[in-house]
């Protein structure tokens, strides 16, 4: 896969905590998703080409939440450490 002049030899892994979203990638056609725009079709196409791999992760382990949601102090510290960030005093 090549994106913005960056070459990837392995599929890019996307961790998602939405099982319905993950299941929609596994099915070739879903009538309920006819309203979904071209961005979804683009992502679905690169998934089937093997450029990305979508895997389930439990919500309590979703590190991206530190960037998108207000999380408890305990989760914030846990996710910060897993990202390799340090607290500056």
N, C-alpha and C positions, 0 to 999 in steps of 0.2 A: 504494500500500500504506500502511496506517496501523497502527502498532503503538505502544501505550502513548502515544497522542496525538502521535506523531511521524509526520509525513507524508514519504513517500519518493516522488519522481517517477520514479526509475529503479530497475531491479531491484538488489537488494543482491547483490553478488558474493561468493561463498564460494569460497575457494581450498582445494582438497583434494588431498592426495597419494595418495589411495586410488582407483585406477582402477576397481576393482570397485564401489565405492560410487557413483562418478559414472555408471557404466554402468547401475546399477540404477535411476537416475532417468530414463534414456532409454527404458527398456522399460515398456510399459503394465502388464504383469502378469508376475510371476515366481513360479513354484511354489515355488522354494527359499526365498522370503521370506515364506511364509505365517505363520511363527512370529513375525515382526517385529511389534512393538506399534504402537499408535495414533500414537505420536510420529513414527514413520517415515512413516506415511500422511499426517500433517499436513504434514510437510516436503515430501513428494512432491506434495501438492495445491497448496501455495503455489509450488512450482517450475513446475507446469503452468499456473498462473494467470499466471506471468510476474513474480511478486513477488521471486523470487530467481533467480540464475544461478550454477550450480556449474561451476567451471573447474578444470582440472588444473594443479598446480604440482609440480615435482620436489621430492622430500624435502629435498634440500640447499638449496632456496630457500624452504622453508616457515617463514616468519618466526614463526608462532605457536609453533614448537618452543621458542623462548626462554622461553616461559611455562609449558610443559608437560613439558619433558624436560631432562635434563642434557646440554648441548651443549659442544663443545670451546671453548676460549678464543677461537680464531679465529672460529668461527661466532657465538659470543656477541657479540663486538665488531662483527662484520658486521651481525647482526640488530639490535643496539642502535642502531647508526648509522642503519640503514634505518628504524627507528621514530622517529628524531629525538630520541633520548635522549642525554644527555651524562653522562660520569663525573664524580662529585663527589669532590674530593680533600680 
